[in-house]
């Protein structure tokens, strides 16, 4: 048993040892701010990714729910990884390895062709299915308020403004589609100019516009050319002015509070900026 098993719980290790035999660790790609283990492992049957989570990690279950129905089209074209096996109860999964490096932090993060491709890929995901959800608006407002009930560093004035806005949030039915939940360059790979998608750990049915919140707060700021390039690939802009301000407010609250809890000060600062800008719409 190679030392990569030490990153897993005993039960996860036992499960993985049956499915990934004779494997050697290539790289530990875990993001240690959360209870998540991501391992690039080489086997005689090709390279794979082993992902596992701790007891507080709900992302494995969400990612499993995305496969194979909602990722099937992207997997078939080589733009997303095939799920080989998973056990949601153990919070562990094995996926095919996708070639490429992260777009984030490279020149590709600021290139128009990257965004044309990312827009087209997101549209393919969003087009898999559409529903009407009668409860999501109320549920997401309640979750944002629950974030504010936990420890955070949002100042009192902004917290109270956010609470007032969220208390008045519309609660009617809204159209929802399969969303990635974290659509941004840190979850895009680039390989010889081809963009691929990783990490469906925040997968859920949401308004289509919700997948644009992080790009709007980050890479599109001061770069309208990248935004235009994205919609060149995606098609029409799905943002409705009334819905979009709620998307931004809920995302801002969640970002600021979650980043504080995991100790990511840079991301927390971004969340505070997002909150100031979101509240301006109210």
N, C-alpha and C positions, 0 to 999 in steps of 0.2 A: 504494500500500500504506500503510494508516494505521498510526500508531505503536503500536497494540495488538499488532501482530505482533512487536515488539521483545521482548515478554515470553516469546516462544516460541523454541525452537531453530529453526535454519534448516529442518530437515526438517519439524518441526511447522508452521512458518509456511507452507511450501509446500503442505502437505496442507490446512491450514485455508483458505488463500486460494482454493482450488478450491471449497470447500463453503460458505464464508461470504463472498459477494461484496459489494462496495460497502458494507462494514460500518463503523460508527463505534463507538468505545469509549464506553460509558455510565459504567461504573464498574469499577475494579479491586478485586475482592473477595478477592484472594489472602491467604492466611494465611502470612506469611513465615517462620514458625518451621520449616517443612518445605519440601521441593522441590515446591511445588504452586502452580500458577497458575490462578486462577478469574476469568474476565472476563465481564462483562455487556456484550454487543455488540448494537447495533441494526442490522438489515438491512431491505431492502425486503420481505422475506418474514417479518417479525416479529422480535421480540427473542429472542436465544439466549444460552446460557451456553457459553463455550469453556473447557474444563478441560484442563490439560496438566501433566505431571510430569517431574521430572528422572530421572536414571538410577537413583537409589535409591528412587524412588517406585513402590510396588506397588499403590497405591490405585486407579489408573485401571483396571488389569486386573480388580481385584475389582469395581469399579462396573460395568464392561462385562458381567461375568458375571451381574450381577443383572438385566440387561435382555435381552430383554423378558419372559422367562418369569415371573420372580418379582415384577416390578413391574407387570405388565400390568394387574391389577385396580385398583391405586392410580392408575395413569396414566389408565385409562379413566374414572375418576370425578373426575379433575382434582386428585388429592391427591399426585401425584408427577410428575416431569418425564419426557417422552418422549425417548428417546435417538434423535437424528437420524442420527448416524454416529459411527464411532470407529475408531481403529487402535491396537490394544493394543501392537503392536510399537513404535510411535512414542510411546506413552503420551499420547494426545490424543483428545478426544471433543467432540462438540457436542450439547447438549441444549436442549429448549425452555426458555424462561424462565418461571418461576413467579412470579406476583404475590405481594406480601406482604413484610413485614419480619421479621427474626429475633425469635423469642419471647424469647430470652435478653435480660435487661436491661430488659424492659418489664413493665408491670403484668400482662400476660397470663401471665408466668412463674409467677405466684402465684395464678392464678384457677382454680377447680375445672373450669369448662367446657373449658379447655385440656387438662386431663388426661383428662377423659372422652373427648374426641376422640382424643388421642394413644394412649390405651389401645385404642380401637376400631380405629384404623389399624394399630397393631402386631399386633393379633389377626388382621387380614386378611392381613398379610404372613406371620405364623407358620402360618396355616391353608392356605397354598398347597401345602405338601408336608410329609411327615414321613418320616424315615428312622431306621434304627438304625446308628450308627457304632461299629464295634468298636475304633477306634484313637484317637478324639479325646481321651479322658480322659488317656491316656498322652502323647499328642502335646502337649497344652496344658500339662501338668505339666513336660514337657521344655523347652518354650519359656519357661516362667516361670523355670526353673533357668538357662536360657541368658541371660536378662535379668540374673540375679544374677552371672553371670560377666563381665558388661561393667561399665564404670565407673558408679558410682552413689554416693549419699550415705546409704544405709541403714546404720544403726549395726550393728556386728558382732553384737550380741546378737540383734537382730531378724532379721538376715540368716541367722544360724545356725538360728533357730527356723523361719523360712520354709523353709530348705533341708531341715530334718528333716521338716517336714510334707509338703513336696512329694515327698520321697523315698518317703513312705508313701502317696502318693495312689493311690486305686483306679484300676485300668486296664481295667475291664470295659466292655462295650458300653453305650452310652446313647442314648436317643432324641434326635434333633436336628431342627431346622426351619430354614427360611431366616431369618437374623437380620440386622438392620441393622448392629449392632456399635458404634454410637455414638448410641443413642437417648436424646436429651436436648434441652433447649430451644435449644441453639445450632444444632441441625439441624432445628428446626421453624420454619416460617413462619406468620405470622398475617395474615390479610387479611379485613377486615370480619367478624371472629369465626370465620373458617374456618381450621383448622390444615392445613398441607401439610408434606410431608417432603422433605428434600434430603440429598444426600451419602451415597451407598451405597458409599463407598470402603473401608469395613471389612466389606462383605457377606461372609457365609460361613454354612455350616450349623453350628450350635452348639445346645446346650441352650437352650430358650426362655427360661429364667430368666436367662441371661447378658445379655440385653438390658435387664435391670432394674438391673444393678449400678451404673451411673452415677447413675441417678435416686435409688437408695437412699442413695448416698454424698453426694448434693447436695441436690436440691430436697425430697426426702421427709424429710430430717432435721428433726425438730421440727414437721413438717407432716403428721400422719397423715391429715388431711382430703384432702390432695392424693393420697396413696397410695390412699385409699378411692375417690376419684373416678376414678383411673386404672383400677382393677379394676372399677369400674362400667361402664366402656367395654370393657375387655378380657375380662371374665368371671372365671372362677376364677383364683386365684393359682397360677402354674405352678411356684413355688419349692418344691422338696423340701429339707427341712432338711439332709440329708446332701450333696446336690449344691450347695446354695446356699453353703455355707461354702467350697467349692472355687472356685466362681465368684468369690466376693469376694476370696479370697486371690490367685488368679491375676491378677485385675483390678488389685488393689492393687500387686502387684509390678511389673506392666507399666507402670502409671501412674507410680509413683515413679521407675523407671529411665528410661523414655522421656522424661518431662518434664525430668529432669536432662540427658539427652543433647541436647535441643533448647533448653535454657536457659529453660524456662517455670517460674520459681520458684514462682509461685502454685499451679500445677497439681501441681508436685512436692510442695509442702507438703500438698496434699490427698491425694496418694498415700501420704505417710508416715502421715497420720491414718487412711486406709483400711487400711493395713497393720497398725497397732496394733489397730484394731477387728477386723480379720479374724483375726489371731492369737489374739485372746481366745476365739474359737470353738474353738480347739484345746487 
